[in-house]
Amino acid sequence: MNGGQAPSVPGIFISAAMSSAAEIRDRNLSNAHTGFAVLAAAISILSLVGWLANERSLTSLAPGRPPLSIMTAVMVLFGVAAVLASPLKGARSWVFGVLVVAGGAAVLLVRAGAWAAGVSLPPEIWSAPLTGVLLVLSGSSSAMIGRRYFAQGQLVAFGLLLVSVLLGLGHMAPDSLLYRYLPGTGVSIPTSICFFSLAISGLLACRHSGIAASLSSEGATGRPGLKMLLTGAACILVASTAVLESLRAGVIDAETALLLLCWSALAALGGTLWAMAVAADRAEQAMEDSNLEKDRLRQTFAAAVTHDLRNPLQTATLAANLLAKLSDDPKFTGPLARLHRSHKRLDRMLRASLDSLSLESGRDIVMHRSPVDLRGIVEEVVSENSAVLEERVSVKGHGAGEWDADALFRVVENLLLNARKYGSESTVIECSLQRSATHVRLCVRNAGTPIPEGDWERIFEPFTRGQNHQGRVGWGVGLAFSRLVAEKHQGTLKVLRSDAQGTVFELALPAKSPDTPA
């Protein structure tokens, strides 16, 4: 039998409905991608038919306007093949794009040579110079998308879209200087429509990758970003139509119209970018707040579990102590002593976990002072970690004061285990204690790879480790907690030196006599 939980019937229907809606949306976008490509192909074929039938109205779509040349019609058909093939994985769609780029480059080179030689090329055959630029943009976009450079290819397609729209707007005022400024000589209305269609088809070719995927996502910046972009484009279109109609009516001249178009485009672009920046900032803030809330819940849960684990531990400790009192049999003395040490160590580990959570959340840690022999703490750490520290640690000197014994145990344990983890395995870890009139100093020295001087302070930051030890296992809170304990005792913990002779950590604590009140 399958032990997994069967999905509920409402869940199946909801999932199916969401899947169906996504499939319908993808199908509509795929149809739009194909439809715009077919529109460009239809206009090109219609133009070729017009040339064959000597029907000039089919090549220009408006009397007195430049025609769509034979070369442009043929190259647009190659561009259609490129945008239709670009979504196909494994297909060499980029080859069609490269051919279109080569055709556009050939147009520019031949036009430049003819201009230098003073030769006039027949417009019914050769594409205009600006059309050559459009071919290069269209082919580059398809080639990039075909080579899986989605964001770059879609950015070029968006540039092609803007240029083609600008060319189409220029045809709205054919008798003004604006027409000569914007579309350039010889660019026809069918040409503008063809490249506009190719640009839209290119943007829809790989809608699940690159910029298109970001704008079509359901995230905080996806759909709002697309709406803002479309709103900005609509504002530019409306402003351009109003300016061109004013120009046609003679209210303004061409230079004023050009300036107004530029300013309206900049204003719409700036407003769109500003709105997208605000939306992105809000989304980032919402994500940060969500992460903070998750961290708070995680810390609360971990603290609750750690705290609750101490209750059965205390019960087990009391039971072990009771057994030790009730039994006089010597054979139970050793196991009960080991059990007591294990309980004590487990309690320290749980307290260390609680202190780490407090350190992470920024809460204060309270020190419980009592007379402490620092050498005894070092020896206790070595005894409880005998499997890894025995016969590798040498202790010299003495030092006593009034400190938190459990907290200092974890500090010394961190220093010694770090020395063992990062130091040379064949060398001895040297612990030296020195007492002065004001402080007791514990220096822990190990040989090994030196710590770069730039990391001497950084390694004491929470969840941080030195550049030489990025691959080591651990949480990166031990030294941060140890320094906090030292500071709570009005002391210091620092890297005294780290060079070829070894690395030395120094823990300095204020010296207090055992009878000094806490």
N, C-alpha and C positions, 0 to 999 in steps of 0.2 A: 504493500500500500504506500501511497505517497503521503509522507508525513507533513508536507507543506500545507499552508493555509490556502484554501480555494478562494479566488477573488469573488467579491460580492457581485450580484447581478447589477445593481445601480452603478457600481464601479466599472463594470464591463461596458455598459451603455454610455457612460460619460467618456471613458477612454475611446470608445469607438466613434463617438460624436466629435471629439477633439481631433482624432486621427483623420476622420472624414473631412472636417473643415480645413485641416492643414493640406490634405491632398487636393481639395478643390482649389485652394489658394495657389498651390504650386502648379496645378494644371492651367489655371487662368494666366499665371505669369509665363508659363511655357508657351501657351498659345499667343500671348502678346509678343514674346520674343520672336516667334516664327512669323507672326503677322507683320511686324514692322520690317523684317527682312524681306518678306514677300512684297511689301509695298515698294521698297527700293528697287527690287528686281522688276516689278511691273512697270514702274516709271522708266527704267532703263530700256526695257524691251519695247515699250511704247515709243520711246524716242528713236530707237533703231528702225522700227517700222515706219516712223515718220520720215526718216532719211531715205529709206528704200522707196516709199510711196511719194516722195517729194511733197509731203504734207508738213510744212514748217510749223503749223500750230501745235502739232504733237511733240515737237522738240523744245518749244519754249513755254507752252501753256498760256502765253499772253503775247499779244501782238507788240512788236517793237522791242522785245526783250531778247537778250542773248540766248542762243539755243544750247541744249545739252549736247556736247560734241560726241562723235562716235567713240573716241578714245575713252572719254569719261564714262559713257554707257557700258563699255566692255569692262573697264576697271571696277565699276560699281558691282557688276555681276560677280567678279572675283571677290569683292568685299563681302557680298551676300554669302558666297560659299564659305568664306572665312568665319563670319559670325555664326552661321548655322553649324559649323563643325567644331567651334571652340568649346562647347560644353561636353563634347564626347571624349571620355577618358580613353587614352590609348591611340586616339586618332591624331594624325600629324596635321592638325588644323593650323598650326603656326606656319606651315609651308605656304598656305594661301595668303596669310597675312604678310609674309615676306615678299611674295609676288606683288601684292598691292603696294607695299613700301617701295619696291624696286620700280614699279610703274610710276609712282608719284615722283621719285627721285629722277627718273628719266625725263619726265615732263619738265621739271625744274632745270635740269641740265640743258635740254634742247632749247627751252625758252631763253635761258641765259646766253647760250651760244648764238641763237638767232638775234637777240637784242644787241649783242656785241658786234655781230656782222651786219646789222641793219637789215636783216631779212624779215619779211612778214610771213607768218605761218597761217594757213587757212583755219579759221575758227571752227568750221564744221567738222574738222578732223582732230585738231590738237586741243588738249585741255588748257584752260587758263592757268597762269602761275599759281594763283591762290587755290585752284582746284588741286594742283600738285601737292600743296601743303596739306589739304584735307585728305588726300589719298595716303600721304605718309602717316598722318594721325590715325586714320581708320585702320590701316594695315598694322601699325605698331600696337594699337590696342588689341587687335585680334591675335597677333603673334604673342604678346605678353600673356594674355589669358590662356592661349593654347599651350604655352610653356609653364602654366600654373602660377604665374606672377599676377594673381588676381587683383590685388589692391592697386598695383601700378597700372595694369591694363584698364581697370575701371576708371582710374583717375584720368588717363588719356582720353577715354571715351567721353567722360564728362566734359573735358576741354573741347572735344570735337562737337559735343552738343551745344555748348555755349557759342562757339564760332558759327555753327550752322544757323542757330537762332538769330544771331546778330546779322548774318547775311540775309536771312529772310526778312528781317525788319527793314533793312535798307531798301528792299524792293517796294515798300509801301510809299516811298517818296522818290520815284525815279527821276523827277525833273529837278531835284535839288543837289547841292554839293554833297549832302549827306550820303546820297546813293554812291557817289564816287569814292567817298571816304570809307564806307563800310564794306561793300561787297567786292570792290576791286573790279577791274575791267574784265568782262567776259564771263562772270559767274552767273549762271542762269537760275531761275526759280526751281526747275526740276532738280538741279544740282543741290540746292539748299535742302530740298525735301528729302532727296536720297541720303545725304549725309546725316541729316537729322534722324531719319529712320534707322540708319546703320548705328548711330550713337546709342539710341534707345535700345536697339536689339543687343548691342554689345554690353550695355549695363545689365540687361536681364539674362544674359547668357549663362552666368554662373552666380545665381542669386544667393546661394548658400555659402559663398566664400568671399573674402575680401571686404571692401567697403559696403557692397550691396547686402552682405549678410548682417553687418552691423546695423544698417538702416532698416532692414526688414525684421530684425529680432523683436521679441516681445519685452525686452529689457527696458530699464528706466530711461535709456538714451536712444533706443532703437526707433520705435514708432514716433515718439516726439521729435526726434531729429529729422526723420523723413517728412513729417508734417511741417516743421519749420522750414526745411529746404524747399518744399513745394510752395509754401506760403511766400517765401522770398522770391521764388521764380515768378509766381503770379503777380506779385507787386511790381517786379521789374517789367513784366509784360504789359500790365495796365499803364504804368508810367510811360513806357515806350510808345504805346498806342496813342496816349494823350498828347505826347510831344510831337509825334509825327503828324497827327491830325491838325495840330496847331501850326506846324510847318506848312502843311498843304493849304491851310486856310490863309496863310500869309501873316499870321499873328507874330511869328518869330522868324528869324533867319536861320540858316543852316548851322552857323557857328554856335548860336545860342542853343539850338536843338541838340547839337553834339555834346555841349557842356551839360545840359539838363539830363541827357541820357546817362552820361558818365556819373553825374552826381546821384541820380536815382538808383543806378546800379550799385554804387558804393554804399549808399544809405541802406538799401535792402540787404546787401551782403553783410554790412556791419551789424544791422539789427538781427539778422539770422545767426551770425556767429555769437553775438552777445546772448541771445536766447539759448543757444545750444550750450554755451559756457555755463549759464545759470543752471540749466537742466543737468549738465554733467556734475556741477558742484553739489547740487541737491542730491543727485544719485550717489555721489561719493560720500556725502555726509550721512545719508541714510544707510549706506553699506557700513560705514564706520560705526554708527550707532548700533547697528545690528550685530557687528562683531564684538563690540563692547558688551552688549547684552549677553551674547553667547559666552564670552569669557567670564562674565560675572556669574552666570548660571553654572558654568563648568567649575569655577572656583568654589562656589557655594556647595555644589554637589560633592566635590572632592574633599572639602573641609568637613562636611557632614559625615561622609563615609569614614574619613580618617579619625574623626573624633569618636564616632560610634565604635570603631574597632578597638579603642582603648578600654571600653567597658568590659568586653569578654577577656581582654588581656589582664585587666586588674583582677577579675574573678579567678583566672588561672594562676596569677601570682599569689593571691591569698591562699588558694588551695595548695600550692607548692609549699608555702611557708607553714601551713597547718600540718602537712605531711611531714615536714622536717621536724616539727615539734613533737609529733605523735610517735615518730619512729626513731628508735635508738640503734637500729641495725646499721653497722658501719658500711655495709655494702650499698646502702641507699644514699650515703652522704655525698659521694662523688656525683652520681646522676642528678640528685636534687640541686647540688651547687651549680652544675652546668645548666639545669633547667632555669634556675634563678637568674644566671647570667644571660641566658637567651631571652628571658622575659624582659630583663632590664634593657638589653640591646634593642629588642623590638619596640619597646616604649620610646627609646631615643629616636629610632627611625621614624616612628609616627609623629613625634614632636618635631623632628626635622622637616617632615612633610608639611606639617601645619605652619612651621616658620617660613618655609619656602613659599607657600600660598600667601602668607601675610606679606612677604617681601614683594611678591608679584603684584598684589593688589594695593600696595602702598600703605598697609596698616602698620602700626607700631608694634615692636616686639619688646616685651617686658623682661628685664633681667632680674633673677633671684640670687642675690649675693649671699655667699657663705665662705668660711675659710677654705682655701683651696691650695693644694700643693701641685704646682704646674708639672713638676717632674713626674709625680704620681699619675697625672692625667696622660702624659706621654707614654708611660709604661703600660697603663691600662689600655690605651689605643693599640699599642703593639701587641698586647696579649690577646685582645679580642679580634685582632686581624692577623693572628699568627700565621695563617696559611699563606699570606702574601708578604708580610712584613718581618716575620721572625728571621733573625740573624742578618737582617739587612739594615737595621737601625742601630746607631750608637747614640747614647745619651750622656751628656756631660753637664755638670753644674746643677744648681738648685734655684728655686724661686717659689715664693708663696705670697698669697695676698687674698683679698676678699673679692671674689668674682663669682659668676654663674658657672658652676661646675659642668652641668649638662651642655650648655652652649659652648664652653671652651673645649669640651670633648669633641664636639662636632667640628670646631675650627681646626683643632690639631689633627683630627682624622682626615679632614679635607686636605690639609697641607701634606701629610705623610702619604696618603693615597695618590695625590697628584704627583708627588715626587717619585713614587714608584711607577706610576703610569707613564709619565713623560720623561723620566730619567733613564740613564743607562742601567741595564739589568745587572751588570757585573760589578757595580760600585755600591758603596755603603752610603746610606742616607744619614747625614750627620745632624744631630739635634744638640744645640748648645744653649744653655740657660745662663743668663747673667743678670745679677741684681745690682742696681745702683741705689742711690738715696731716694730717687723719685720713681723709677720704673723697673719692671722685670721684663727682660727681652728674651724671646725665644727665636733663634735663627735655625731655619731648616734648609740644609744645603744638599743638592743633588747634582751629579754630573749628567750631561746630556746636551741636546741641541739648545743653544741659547735662545732666549725670547727676544725678538727685536725690541729695541728701546721704545719704538712707537706704540708697542702693545702693552707696556708696563702698567698703564692706567686702564686701558681698554678692557683687559681681561677681568677687571673687577666689576664691570658692568653686567647686569643680569642678562642671561641667555646669550653670552658672548664668549668666544674663545679666541686664542691667538691665531695668527695667520699660519703658523707652523703646525697647528693641530686641528684644522678644520674637519678632518675626516674621523676624529675620535668620537667614541660613543659617550654620551652624557647630556645632561640638561643645561649645563653652563650657568648654574646658580650657586655652586659651592663657594667660590671665591667671593661672590657678591654678598652672600649671607655671612661669610667669615669676616669681611670688612665691616659689615653692619654691626656684628657682635663686638668687634674691637672698638668701634666708635661709640657703642652704647656703654662701654666701660671707660669712656674718655681716653681710649688708646688709639693705636694706629696699626694697620697691616699694609705692607708695601713690598715691592720687589727691591731688595737692597742692591743687588747686582745680578747680571746675567751675561756671562762671557765664556770663553773657552775653558776657564778654570771651574765653572759651575754656576748654577742658579741658586740664589739665596733669597728666601722670603723671611722678613722680620716681623714678628708680632710683638708690639710693645704695649704693656699694660701698666697702669699706675700701681705702684707698690703700696699695699695697705697691710698693716699688722693684723693678725687674727682677732685682736680685741677691739679693732676700730669699728664703731657702729656703722651699719649699712645706711 
